[in-house]
Amino acid sequence: MIGVDVDNRDETVGKKIRDAEKEIPYIVVLGEKEAGAEKFPVRVRADGKLHEMAVKDLIAEIEDKTGGEL
């Protein structure tokens, strides 16, 4: 199982991302543009970069990093 957290605080998106970068290994911000897309930007804490990923690729990445222990 993959845990998910939704940040619905009354803060700016930038503030929410900065806060999440301290604790969360993979950050996905979904808006109108990303809602219908096949791939979406995933911020990876390990390298601090944005990666374009499909859902199946993100799941595979998490499984790889956790040794399949979801």
N, C-alpha and C positions, 0 to 999 in steps of 0.2 A: 504494500500500500504506500502511496506517495501522499505526504501531508501537504495541505494547501492552506495558506493564510490570505485572507482578503483584508486589505487595509482600507477601511471606509472612514478613517478619521477626517476631520475637516481641516486638512492640510493641503499644501500644494503637492502636485505630483512629484516635483523635484525633491521636496522634503521627505516624502514617503520613500522614494528611491534611496536617498542618502541614508535614512534610518535602516532600511532593509539591507543595504550593502554591508552593514556591520555584522549581521547575523545570518542572513539567508544565502545559501549557496547558489540558487538559481532564481532570478527575478524576471517575471513576465508582466509587462504592463499592456493590457488590452484596451483598445479604444475602438472607435468606429472603423478606422482604417484597417486595423488588424482583425476585426471580427469575421470578415469573410475571406481572409487570406489563407493560403495553404501553409505558408511559413510565417513566423512572427519573430520579433527580436527577443532574444533571451540574454540577459546580463548574467555572466558567469563570474562569481566572486573570486574564484581561483586565479583568473587572469585579468579581471577587471575590464573585459571587452564584451561587446555585443556580438552575438552570433545569430544568424538567421537559421531557425530550426523548425521542422515540422514536429507535431506532437509525438510521432513515433520516434523521431531522432532524440528528442528530449528524454523520453522514457528510456531509450537505449543507453543514453549517456548516464542517467541516474543509476540504472541497473549496473552498468560497468563500474561506476565509482563506488557502489555499495556492495559489490560482489554478488549481485542478484538478490540481496536481502532487502526487499521492499516491504 
